[in-house]
Amino acid sequence: MDENFEKYSILHNFNVSRETCIDFEKFITLILKKNHEINLISKKTEQNIRERHIIDSAQVIDFIDLNDNICSDIGTGAGLPGIVLAIMMKNLNQPMKFNLYEKSHYKSSFLKEISKKLNLNIDVIKKDIFKTTNLKSGTVIARAFKPLPVVLELIYKNFSSYKNLILFMGKNGKQTLNDAFNQWDFEYKEKKSLTNEDSFLLNIKNIKKKFE
C-alpha cells in the first residue's frame, strides 16, 4: 500500500492527504472489480490506473473555482474526473457538490454505489447532456468526452450560467485550440499535464460564438 501511496507524491502541491489516497485506493479497487463486468476504462490502462486516470484527473483541482458550490462533470463515465475531485474536496472539507452526467444505466448505478461507499457529495444525473438545457454550474469539466468544438457548442447552447470550463487536451490539442478560434471567442489559461508530456489542460471562460 505504501508503494502505491508513493505514486501520489507527484500531487504534493495539491494538499493530498493520506485519507485522500486511501479513498483513491478504494475507488481503484471498485473500478477494477467492476471493469470485468462493464467497460469503465480500457483494459490496457488497468496496470497504470493511478497515473493514467487518478493522478491525471486530480491535477485539475487548482482550476476549479472554490467560490462556487457546484462542479459539473459532463461526460463522467467511470467517474473520471468527477469522483476523483469529489474525494479531494471531501478531504479538504470543501462543501462543493458534484453533478455527474452519465446516460448509461450501468455506469450511473456504479457511480451511485461509489458515492455512497465513499460518502461523497455527488448527484448522479442519468441524462443525455446534449438533450438537457438551461443548466447552471460553477466549474464545468470534461475528460475524454467530445472534441473541443462540440464541447464549446454544448456549453454555449445548454448552459444558462457557468463560471469556467476545464478540458484535457491531447497531442493534437494546440492545433485544435487554434482552429477553434475560427468560430469561437474565449479566454483561456493552459498548463502542462503532469502525466503526459504531449498533453495539457485548458481553463476556458467567457465563451462567445463569432457567427450566429
BATI-384015 format. One record per residue: residue number from 1; y negated, z, x negated of N, C-alpha, C, O in turn. Coordinates in pm, whole numbers, plus 50000, padded with zeros to 5 digits. Each point is the difference from the previous one (the first is absolute). Example, Ala and Ser with C-alpha at 12.3 -4.5 7.8 and 13.67 -1.06 7.14 Angstrom:
residues 2
[1, [50569, 50780, 48681], [49881, 50000, 50089], [49880, 50000, 49910], [50002, 50066, 49896]],
[2, [49893, 49862, 50139], [49881, 50006, 49918], [49891, 50073, 50077], [49889, 50017, 49949]],
END
This chain:
residues 212
[1, [50121, 50000, 49917], [49879, 50000, 50083], [49874, 50000, 49914], [49906, 49927, 50029]],
[2, [50092, 50156, 49864], [49883, 50005, 49914], [49973, 49866, 49934], [49885, 49963, 49978]],
[3, [50222, 49965, 49991], [49984, 49867, 49940], [49928, 49907, 50098], [49915, 49921, 49960]],
[4, [50119, 50090, 50166], [49934, 49919, 50102], [49854, 50040, 50014], [49913, 49914, 50017]],
[5, [50059, 50216, 49977], [49863, 50048, 50011], [49913, 49946, 49888], [49881, 49973, 50019]],
[6, [50179, 50010, 49862], [49924, 49947, 49887], [49944, 49861, 50029], [49895, 49962, 49949]],
[7, [50176, 49964, 50134], [49955, 49864, 50033], [49869, 50000, 50078], [49927, 49902, 50000]],
[8, [50045, 50211, 50067], [49876, 50008, 50077], [49881, 50041, 49914], [49888, 50010, 50051]],
[9, [50134, 50014, 49820], [49892, 50045, 49913], [49887, 49897, 49990], [49887, 50034, 49967]],
[10, [50145, 49840, 50060], [49899, 49894, 49997], [49892, 50023, 50106], [49891, 49943, 49993]],
[11, [50142, 50142, 50106], [49905, 50031, 50107], [49921, 50128, 49972], [49947, 50062, 50093]],
[12, [50044, 49979, 49781], [49941, 50129, 49967], [49854, 50011, 50043], [49949, 50110, 50020]],
[13, [49983, 49777, 49995], [49858, 50004, 50040], [49981, 50020, 50150], [49887, 50012, 50048]],
[14, [50222, 49992, 50027], [49990, 50004, 50146], [50045, 50134, 50059], [50032, 50007, 50119]],
[15, [49970, 50098, 49802], [50035, 50134, 50049], [50136, 50003, 50072], [50013, 50059, 50107]],
[16, [50086, 49877, 49833], [50134, 49996, 50060], [50075, 50127, 49959], [50036, 50017, 49883]],
[17, [49988, 50070, 50213], [50066, 50128, 49974], [50152, 49985, 49997], [50054, 49895, 50036]],
[18, [50013, 50209, 49920], [50147, 50001, 50001], [50052, 49991, 50144], [50102, 49937, 50025]],
[19, [49826, 50126, 50068], [50040, 49993, 50142], [49994, 49856, 50050], [50086, 49956, 50076]],
[20, [49813, 49971, 49879], [49989, 49859, 50038], [50118, 49921, 49944], [50059, 49918, 50071]],
[21, [49975, 50106, 49804], [50113, 49930, 49937], [50131, 50032, 50072], [50085, 49913, 50015]],
[22, [49931, 50212, 50029], [50120, 50039, 50073], [50009, 49920, 50131], [50108, 49953, 50037]],
[23, [49779, 50033, 50032], [49998, 49920, 50122], [50028, 49853, 49972], [50070, 49934, 50076]],
[24, [49875, 50016, 49813], [50030, 49862, 49960], [50151, 49980, 49983], [50057, 49901, 50046]],
[25, [50007, 50195, 49888], [50143, 49990, 49974], [50081, 50006, 50131], [50100, 49930, 50014]],
[26, [49857, 50152, 50079], [50066, 50005, 50132], [49986, 49866, 50070], [50096, 49949, 50059]],
[27, [49785, 49994, 49936], [49973, 49870, 50061], [50088, 49892, 49938], [50058, 49918, 50071]],
[28, [49952, 50084, 49796], [50084, 49902, 49930], [50145, 50010, 50045], [50064, 49899, 50027]],
[29, [49987, 50222, 49980], [50139, 50022, 50043], [50024, 49941, 50138], [50103, 49936, 50024]],
[30, [49804, 50086, 50067], [50014, 49951, 50137], [49989, 49848, 50006], [50072, 49936, 50078]],
[31, [49840, 50004, 49842], [49989, 49854, 49995], [50129, 49938, 49951], [50053, 49908, 50061]],
[32, [49999, 50143, 49827], [50120, 49942, 49940], [50121, 50014, 50093], [50085, 49911, 50006]],
[33, [49922, 50199, 50064], [50110, 50019, 50096], [49989, 49901, 50115], [50099, 49939, 50040]],
[34, [49781, 50046, 50014], [49979, 49913, 50115], [50006, 49853, 49963], [50030, 49914, 50083]],
[35, [49942, 50056, 49789], [49996, 49861, 49955], [50136, 49932, 50008], [50009, 49878, 49994]],
[36, [50097, 50202, 50019], [50134, 49943, 50017], [50022, 49954, 50144], [50092, 49924, 50028]],
[37, [49824, 50124, 50063], [50012, 49964, 50141], [49901, 49892, 50041], [50037, 49903, 50067]],
[38, [49840, 50113, 49893], [49896, 49901, 50032], [49923, 49966, 49873], [49996, 50080, 49907]],
[39, [49944, 49804, 50090], [49931, 49953, 49881], [49859, 50060, 49991], [49906, 49947, 50058]],
[40, [50082, 50163, 49869], [49870, 50066, 49982], [49930, 49951, 49875], [49882, 49967, 50003]],
[41, [50191, 50029, 49887], [49948, 49948, 49874], [50104, 49907, 49940], [50118, 50006, 50036]],
[42, [49839, 49908, 49873], [50093, 49911, 49934], [50102, 50080, 49920], [49966, 50095, 49930]],
[43, [50160, 49864, 50080], [50106, 50068, 49924], [49970, 49996, 49850], [50041, 50089, 49925]],
[44, [49889, 49806, 50031], [49968, 49984, 49858], [49904, 50108, 49950], [49995, 50028, 49880]],
[45, [49929, 50033, 50211], [49901, 50100, 49958], [50047, 50143, 50020], [49925, 50094, 49975]],
[46, [50200, 49924, 50070], [50050, 50136, 50022], [50003, 50081, 49871], [49970, 50119, 50000]],
[47, [50066, 49815, 49889], [50016, 50072, 49873], [49867, 50050, 49943], [49997, 50100, 49929]],
[48, [49895, 49829, 50101], [49868, 50045, 49950], [49906, 50029, 50116], [49882, 49965, 49996]],
[49, [50172, 50098, 50107], [49924, 50027, 50121], [49878, 50087, 49975], [49898, 49985, 50068]],
[50, [50109, 50107, 49836], [49885, 50089, 49975], [49878, 49922, 49953], [49890, 50017, 50052]],
[51, [50130, 49899, 49849], [49888, 49922, 49949], [49962, 49887, 50096], [49883, 49981, 50032]],
[52, [50217, 49945, 50012], [49975, 49879, 50078], [49939, 50028, 50137], [49918, 49923, 50049]],
[53, [50122, 50188, 50013], [49954, 50027, 50136], [49917, 50128, 50015], [49894, 49997, 50064]],
[54, [50152, 50114, 49879], [49930, 50128, 50022], [49870, 50006, 49919], [49893, 50022, 50056]],
[55, [50117, 49961, 49814], [49880, 50005, 49915], [49905, 49886, 50034], [49878, 50018, 50003]],
[56, [50178, 49864, 50022], [49917, 49885, 50037], [49918, 50031, 50124], [49883, 49964, 50008]],
[57, [50179, 50101, 50090], [49930, 50037, 50122], [49898, 50111, 49976], [49889, 49995, 50052]],
[58, [50150, 50105, 49870], [49917, 50119, 49980], [49868, 49970, 49929], [49901, 50070, 50022]],
[59, [50097, 49828, 49894], [49884, 49976, 49914], [49873, 49960, 50076], [49892, 49997, 49942]],
[60, [50119, 49972, 50187], [49882, 49957, 50075], [49924, 50118, 50061], [49898, 49979, 50066]],
[61, [50149, 50142, 49915], [49942, 50114, 50072], [49851, 50017, 49973], [49927, 50047, 50087]],
[62, [50027, 49916, 49794], [49858, 50020, 49971], [49911, 49894, 50065], [49878, 50009, 49990]],
[63, [50182, 49891, 50076], [49925, 49903, 50078], [49985, 50044, 50146], [49923, 49940, 50076]],
[64, [50149, 50165, 49963], [49995, 50046, 50139], [49879, 50090, 50020], [49976, 50093, 49923]],
[65, [49948, 49878, 50181], [49881, 50080, 50031], [50041, 50129, 50068], [50042, 49999, 50116]],
[66, [49947, 50112, 49813], [50045, 50128, 50051], [49906, 50059, 50105], [50031, 50102, 50061]],
[67, [49855, 49833, 49961], [49908, 50045, 50103], [50043, 49956, 50139], [49946, 50047, 50100]],
[68, [50150, 49862, 49907], [50053, 49955, 50129], [50132, 50069, 50028], [50068, 50046, 49908]],
[69, [49967, 49962, 50219], [50121, 50077, 50036], [50119, 49913, 50037], [50104, 50053, 50039]],
[70, [49881, 49814, 49950], [50112, 49911, 50032], [50014, 49894, 49892], [49901, 49939, 49958]],
[71, [50223, 50038, 49999], [50034, 49889, 49912], [50110, 49920, 50068], [50099, 50057, 50045]],
[72, [49883, 49812, 49964], [50097, 49915, 50070], [50074, 49910, 49902], [49938, 49924, 49925]],
[73, [50194, 50084, 50076], [50087, 49912, 49921], [50050, 49893, 50096], [50081, 50028, 50088]],
[74, [49870, 49848, 49895], [50020, 49899, 50104], [50129, 49918, 49987], [50027, 49915, 50085]],
[75, [50050, 50110, 49812], [50130, 49933, 49989], [50094, 50085, 49919], [50050, 49958, 49896]],
[76, [49973, 50161, 50153], [50055, 50107, 49917], [50145, 49980, 49958], [50039, 50044, 49892]],
[77, [50043, 49890, 50189], [50140, 49978, 49963], [50076, 50129, 49979], [50028, 50072, 50096]],
[78, [50005, 49957, 49780], [50074, 50123, 49965], [49909, 50121, 49985], [50044, 50106, 49956]],
[79, [49826, 49877, 50079], [49906, 50109, 49982], [49928, 49992, 49866], [49956, 50101, 49945]],
[80, [50034, 49777, 50004], [49937, 49976, 49871], [49876, 49913, 50020], [50013, 49882, 50032]],
[81, [49869, 50174, 49950], [49972, 50127, 49933], [49977, 50120, 50093], [49980, 50111, 49950]],
[82, [50022, 49870, 50182], [49957, 50104, 50094], [50064, 50136, 49982], [49931, 50101, 49994]],
[83, [50202, 49903, 49997], [50071, 50127, 49985], [49963, 50067, 49867], [49976, 50120, 49995]],
[84, [50020, 49801, 49899], [49966, 50053, 49867], [49863, 50066, 50003], [49983, 50111, 49948]],
[85, [49920, 49822, 50111], [49864, 50054, 50005], [49990, 50121, 50092], [49924, 50093, 49972]],
[86, [50151, 49906, 50136], [50002, 50116, 50091], [50058, 50122, 49930], [49953, 50112, 50021]],
[87, [50148, 49867, 49896], [50057, 50110, 49920], [49894, 50058, 49906], [49985, 50121, 49988]],
[88, [49941, 49791, 49947], [49897, 50045, 49906], [49890, 50077, 50072], [49954, 50104, 49952]],
[89, [50003, 49845, 50162], [49893, 50066, 50076], [50046, 50137, 50051], [49922, 50095, 50002]],
[90, [50203, 49914, 50040], [50053, 50129, 50047], [49992, 50104, 49889], [49956, 50113, 50023]],
[91, [50086, 49850, 49858], [50003, 50096, 49890], [49863, 50022, 49936], [49984, 50091, 49918]],
[92, [49918, 49826, 50118], [49862, 50023, 49960], [49923, 50075, 50109], [49880, 50023, 49988]],
[93, [50192, 50013, 50118], [49940, 50070, 50115], [49887, 49920, 50064], [49901, 50056, 50047]],
[94, [50116, 49812, 49953], [49906, 49912, 50068], [50052, 49972, 50141], [50118, 49966, 50016]],
[95, [49798, 50049, 50088], [50047, 49986, 50137], [50012, 49856, 50049], [50018, 49978, 50119]],
[96, [49973, 49925, 49793], [50000, 49860, 50042], [50128, 49962, 50074], [50110, 50036, 49959]],
[97, [49872, 49890, 50151], [50113, 49950, 50077], [50028, 49855, 49959], [49907, 49924, 49972]],
[98, [50220, 50040, 50025], [50040, 49864, 49965], [50062, 49930, 50120], [50097, 50048, 50059]],
[99, [49845, 49838, 49977], [50058, 49914, 50103], [50084, 49893, 49931], [49947, 49918, 49925]],
[100, [50182, 50084, 50099], [50091, 49904, 49938], [50044, 49898, 50104], [50071, 50034, 50095]],
[101, [49888, 49840, 49887], [50035, 49893, 50092], [50127, 49930, 49954], [50006, 49947, 49889]],
[102, [50096, 50054, 50197], [50128, 49937, 49968], [50066, 49955, 50130], [50034, 50084, 50084]],
[103, [49984, 49786, 49934], [50052, 49949, 50126], [50152, 50009, 50011], [50055, 49991, 50110]],
[104, [50014, 50028, 49778], [50147, 50012, 50002], [50042, 50134, 50058], [49951, 50105, 49957]],
[105, [50139, 49892, 50140], [50050, 50123, 50062], [50073, 50087, 49896], [49980, 50121, 49997]],
[106, [50103, 49818, 49920], [50081, 50076, 49905], [49913, 50063, 49891], [50020, 50115, 49962]],
[107, [49883, 49809, 49988], [49912, 50055, 49897], [49908, 50107, 50059], [49974, 50101, 49935]],
[108, [49979, 49877, 50187], [49915, 50100, 50066], [50075, 50131, 50018], [49944, 50108, 49979]],
[109, [50182, 49884, 50061], [50081, 50120, 50016], [50018, 50073, 49868], [49994, 50122, 49995]],
[110, [50028, 49802, 49899], [50014, 50058, 49867], [49872, 50071, 49959], [50005, 50112, 49948]],
[111, [49881, 49826, 50076], [49871, 50058, 49963], [49974, 50131, 50076], [49947, 50096, 49943]],
[112, [50089, 49906, 50183], [49982, 50123, 50079], [50090, 50112, 49947], [49960, 50116, 49997]],
[113, [50160, 49848, 49961], [50093, 50098, 49943], [49942, 50058, 49870], [50006, 50121, 49978]],
[114, [49940, 49792, 49937], [49941, 50044, 49873], [49882, 50093, 50026], [49987, 50106, 49938]],
[115, [49927, 49854, 50154], [49881, 50079, 50032], [50037, 50141, 50044], [49936, 50097, 49961]],
[116, [50167, 49912, 50121], [50045, 50130, 50050], [50060, 50084, 49888], [49969, 50118, 49988]],
[117, [50118, 49821, 49930], [50069, 50075, 49894], [49903, 50049, 49892], [50021, 50106, 49942]],
[118, [49874, 49817, 50033], [49906, 50037, 49893], [49872, 50063, 50054], [49908, 50031, 49925]],
[119, [50087, 49987, 50206], [49886, 50066, 50064], [49868, 49930, 49966], [49908, 50061, 49947]],
[120, [50087, 49810, 50086], [49884, 49918, 49965], [49911, 49975, 50123], [50048, 49998, 50113]],
[121, [49825, 49983, 49862], [49904, 49972, 50106], [49995, 49849, 50025], [49909, 49930, 49954]],
[122, [50191, 50024, 50120], [50021, 49856, 50018], [50022, 49967, 50147], [50066, 50074, 50073]],
[123, [49877, 49812, 49967], [50030, 49941, 50130], [50061, 49864, 49975], [49932, 49910, 49950]],
[124, [50195, 50073, 50085], [50067, 49871, 49984], [49974, 49917, 50126], [50035, 50041, 50110]],
[125, [49903, 49844, 49871], [49959, 49916, 50112], [50087, 49875, 50002], [49985, 49911, 49917]],
[126, [50106, 50084, 50179], [50096, 49889, 50009], [49937, 49884, 50077], [50028, 49977, 50118]],
[127, [49885, 49951, 49812], [49929, 49887, 50060], [49983, 49890, 49897], [50005, 50023, 49880]],
[128, [49976, 49856, 50170], [49963, 49888, 49915], [49850, 50011, 49975], [49921, 49983, 50093]],
[129, [50039, 50044, 49786], [49860, 50023, 49968], [49914, 49880, 50037], [49881, 50015, 50030]],
[130, [50176, 49865, 49967], [49924, 49879, 50031], [49970, 49987, 50149], [49914, 49922, 50040]],
[131, [50157, 50154, 50041], [49979, 49997, 50145], [49930, 50126, 50050], [49995, 50026, 50120]],
[132, [49952, 50052, 49788], [49933, 50126, 50033], [49853, 49988, 49962], [49968, 49972, 49884]],
[133, [49942, 50050, 50212], [49858, 49978, 49976], [49919, 50129, 50017], [50052, 50103, 50041]],
[134, [49820, 49887, 49926], [49906, 50112, 50010], [50049, 50123, 49924], [49989, 50113, 50047]],
[135, [50065, 49862, 49835], [50053, 50108, 49917], [49888, 50069, 49924], [49901, 49938, 49963]],
[136, [50117, 50191, 50014], [49902, 50078, 49924], [50072, 50076, 49889], [50109, 50054, 50021]],
[137, [49829, 49950, 49863], [50061, 50070, 49888], [49895, 50033, 49896], [49889, 49947, 50003]],
[138, [50147, 50141, 49905], [49921, 50019, 49879], [50047, 49892, 49903], [49960, 49884, 50011]],
[139, [50124, 50155, 49896], [50062, 49904, 49908], [50112, 49924, 50070], [50077, 50057, 50077]],
[140, [49931, 49813, 49895], [50112, 49917, 50042], [50069, 49953, 49873], [49933, 49961, 49904]],
[141, [50200, 50042, 50095], [50073, 49967, 49877], [50118, 49911, 50031], [50064, 50013, 50105]],
[142, [49965, 49895, 49803], [50114, 49909, 50018], [50062, 49972, 49865], [49931, 49969, 49903]],
[143, [50201, 50041, 50090], [50074, 49974, 49877], [50116, 49907, 50032], [50080, 50028, 50089]],
[144, [49929, 49860, 49838], [50109, 49905, 50020], [50012, 49960, 50147], [50108, 49998, 50057]],
[145, [49777, 49971, 50002], [49995, 49974, 50144], [49977, 49852, 50029], [50095, 49927, 50028]],
[146, [49782, 50028, 49965], [49964, 49861, 50026], [49900, 49955, 49895], [49939, 50083, 49932]],
[147, [50042, 49784, 50053], [49902, 49949, 49903], [49858, 50048, 50034], [49968, 50030, 50115]],
[148, [49948, 49976, 49783], [49864, 50050, 50014], [49924, 49937, 50117], [49942, 50074, 50079]],
[149, [50055, 49793, 49936], [49923, 49941, 50111], [50049, 50047, 50137], [49919, 50018, 50092]],
[150, [50211, 50002, 49923], [50056, 50046, 50128], [49957, 50143, 50028], [49965, 50033, 50114]],
[151, [50037, 50052, 49785], [49960, 50139, 50018], [49850, 50010, 50031], [49960, 50079, 50086]],
[152, [49958, 49843, 49846], [49857, 50000, 50028], [49972, 49960, 50145], [49917, 50062, 50067]],
[153, [50151, 49837, 49979], [49984, 49954, 50139], [50043, 50109, 50098], [49936, 50022, 50102]],
[154, [50173, 50044, 49867], [50051, 50107, 50085], [49899, 50116, 50010], [49971, 50047, 50110]],
[155, [49977, 49996, 49778], [49903, 50110, 50000], [49874, 49958, 50077], [49948, 50077, 50080]],
[156, [50006, 49803, 49895], [49878, 49949, 50063], [50014, 49991, 50152], [49907, 50033, 50073]],
[157, [50208, 49924, 49974], [50019, 49977, 50144], [50052, 50122, 50075], [49960, 50025, 50114]],
[158, [50128, 50052, 49825], [50073, 50103, 50073], [49945, 50141, 49983], [50033, 50089, 50079]],
[159, [49886, 49934, 49820], [49943, 50133, 49978], [49854, 50001, 50044], [49917, 49924, 49949]],
[160, [50052, 50164, 50144], [49861, 50014, 50044], [49920, 50085, 49902], [49878, 49989, 49993]],
[161, [50192, 50097, 49932], [49933, 50077, 49895], [50101, 50040, 49893], [50117, 50027, 50030]],
[162, [49837, 49976, 49846], [50081, 50041, 49886], [49904, 50029, 49885], [49886, 49953, 50002]],
[163, [50159, 50122, 49901], [49916, 50033, 49885], [50026, 49905, 49883], [49906, 49944, 49942]],
[164, [50220, 50038, 50024], [50034, 49913, 49887], [50143, 49951, 50013], [50080, 50057, 50075]],
[165, [49951, 49838, 49852], [50133, 49939, 49999], [50053, 50002, 49858], [49934, 49954, 49907]],
[166, [50188, 50100, 50075], [50064, 50004, 49869], [50118, 49903, 50000], [50085, 50003, 50089]],
[167, [49918, 49911, 49810], [50109, 49902, 49988], [50059, 50002, 49859], [49931, 50029, 49902]],
[168, [50198, 49939, 50090], [50071, 49986, 49873], [50009, 49851, 49969], [50052, 49923, 50081]],
[169, [49899, 50038, 49804], [49997, 49858, 49963], [50094, 49971, 49884], [50008, 50078, 49905]],
[170, [50062, 49810, 50103], [50097, 49963, 49898], [49942, 49909, 49892], [49879, 49993, 49983]],
[171, [50209, 49939, 49946], [49958, 49924, 49882], [49909, 49883, 50033], [49925, 49954, 49914]],
[172, [50081, 49996, 50210], [49911, 49891, 50040], [49879, 50053, 50077], [49928, 49924, 50064]],
[173, [50052, 50207, 49929], [49897, 50065, 50079], [49858, 49955, 49970], [49918, 49990, 50091]],
[174, [50052, 49983, 49783], [49864, 49960, 49963], [49962, 49869, 50069], [49890, 49987, 50053]],
[175, [50201, 49918, 49944], [49972, 49871, 50064], [49989, 50015, 50151], [49914, 49940, 50064]],
[176, [50176, 50143, 49994], [49996, 50026, 50143], [49868, 50064, 50041], [49941, 49965, 50102]],
[177, [50013, 50130, 49816], [49873, 50068, 50027], [49883, 49901, 49993], [49915, 49999, 50089]],
[178, [50082, 49918, 49809], [49893, 49902, 49986], [49999, 49901, 50117], [49894, 49963, 50050]],
[179, [50224, 49994, 49991], [50011, 49904, 50111], [49951, 50061, 50131], [49946, 49929, 50085]],
[180, [50074, 50202, 49930], [49962, 50067, 50126], [49850, 49991, 50025], [49956, 50000, 50115]],
[181, [49966, 49992, 49777], [49855, 49995, 50016], [49950, 49867, 50056], [49882, 49986, 50031]],
[182, [50208, 49916, 49981], [49962, 49875, 50066], [49975, 50022, 50149], [49922, 49928, 50062]],
[183, [50145, 50172, 49994], [49990, 50026, 50143], [49941, 50136, 50034], [49949, 50021, 50110]],
[184, [50058, 50072, 49794], [49964, 50139, 50029], [49894, 50053, 49904], [49991, 49957, 49885]],
[185, [49931, 50136, 50165], [49912, 50082, 49917], [50049, 50144, 50008], [50030, 50047, 50110]],
[186, [49978, 50024, 49779], [50035, 50142, 50000], [49967, 50061, 49865], [49993, 49931, 49898]],
[187, [49987, 50199, 50103], [49982, 50074, 49876], [50138, 50049, 49953], [50086, 50028, 50083]],
[188, [49933, 49981, 49788], [50130, 50050, 49953], [49990, 50064, 49863], [49911, 49970, 49920]],
[189, [50183, 50119, 50055], [50024, 50056, 49868], [50147, 49978, 49969], [50083, 49995, 50091]],
[190, [49948, 49993, 49784], [50140, 49982, 49963], [50037, 50092, 49884], [49914, 50042, 49922]],
[191, [50213, 49989, 50068], [50049, 50075, 49885], [50140, 49951, 49965], [50076, 49955, 50086]],
[192, [49955, 50055, 49788], [50129, 49951, 49950], [50113, 50088, 50049], [49987, 50122, 50007]],
[193, [50124, 49817, 50027], [50117, 50074, 50045], [50060, 50083, 49887], [50000, 49957, 49884]],
[194, [50050, 50161, 50150], [50070, 50084, 49903], [50143, 49954, 49975], [50061, 50037, 49899]],
[195, [49992, 49882, 50191], [50143, 49968, 49996], [50032, 49856, 49961], [50115, 49968, 49970]],
[196, [49782, 49945, 50029], [50025, 49859, 49968], [49875, 49942, 49937], [49893, 49999, 50061]],
[197, [50119, 49953, 49817], [49882, 49952, 49928], [49940, 49875, 50062], [49885, 49966, 49971]],
[198, [50191, 49964, 50114], [49949, 49879, 50065], [49941, 50028, 50137], [49954, 49907, 50067]],
[199, [50046, 50218, 49976], [49955, 50034, 50134], [49874, 50086, 49997], [49967, 50062, 49899]],
[200, [49964, 49941, 50214], [49881, 50085, 50011], [49981, 50040, 50146], [50063, 49946, 50090]],
[201, [49848, 50151, 49930], [49972, 50052, 50133], [49859, 49961, 50040], [49910, 49995, 49916]],
[202, [50071, 49977, 50212], [49869, 49965, 50053], [49956, 50104, 50102], [50079, 50044, 50083]],
[203, [49795, 49994, 49909], [49937, 50086, 50101], [49887, 49919, 50061], [49898, 49977, 49935]],
[204, [50119, 49979, 50189], [49910, 49904, 50065], [49921, 50068, 50112], [50053, 50081, 50075]],
[205, [49819, 49882, 49934], [49913, 50053, 50106], [49915, 49888, 50058], [49980, 49897, 49935]],
[206, [49971, 50124, 50187], [49902, 49910, 50064], [50046, 49855, 50006], [49934, 49911, 49948]],
[207, [50179, 50068, 50117], [50056, 49866, 50014], [49921, 49921, 50103], [49983, 50044, 50114]],
[208, [49970, 49838, 49846], [49926, 49910, 50090], [50052, 49858, 49982], [50032, 49957, 49890]],
[209, [49975, 49973, 50222], [50046, 49862, 49996], [49881, 49906, 49980], [49897, 50016, 50066]],
[210, [50117, 49888, 49844], [49890, 49909, 49973], [49978, 49899, 50112], [49886, 49964, 50032]],
[211, [50225, 49989, 50027], [49988, 49896, 50102], [50079, 50042, 50124], [50121, 50018, 49993]],
[212, [49811, 49996, 50118], [50068, 50037, 50125], [50045, 49873, 50073], [50060, 50008, 50107]],
END
